[in-house]
């Protein structure tokens, strides 16, 4: 897993869901890292 602000995606995700407040607090680069890790198409 890629580190995102010192926290891994597995820790950010809770019960296979992402916390909206955590997403809003992230930078575009951090969000792109998560999208790539989750293999979301056309993330960039």
C-alpha positions in Angstrom: 0.0 0.0 0.0 1.1 3.6 -0.7 1.6 5.9 2.3 -0.7 8.9 2.3 0.2 11.6 4.8 1.9 8.9 6.9 -1.3 6.8 6.9 -1.9 3.8 4.6 -5.0 3.4 2.6 -6.0 0.4 4.7 -6.2 2.6 7.8 -8.0 5.4 6.0 -10.6 2.9 4.8 -13.1 1.8 7.5 -15.3 -1.2 6.7 -14.5 -0.8 2.9 -15.7 2.9 3.0 -13.8 6.1 2.9 -14.6 8.8 5.4 -15.8 11.9 3.5 -14.2 14.3 6.0 -10.8 12.5 5.5 -11.2 12.8 1.7 -12.0 16.6 1.9 -8.9 17.1 4.0 -6.6 15.5 1.4 -4.7 17.1 -1.3 -5.3 16.3 -5.0 -2.0 14.4 -5.0 -3.1 12.3 -2.1 -6.5 11.6 -3.7 -4.8 10.6 -6.9 -2.5 8.2 -5.0 -5.5 6.5 -3.4 -7.3 6.3 -6.8 -4.3 4.7 -8.4 -4.0 2.2 -5.5 -7.7 1.3 -5.9 -7.1 1.0 -9.7 -9.8 3.5 -10.5 -9.9 4.1 -14.3 -9.1 7.7 -15.6 -8.2 8.9 -12.1 -5.9 11.6 -13.4 
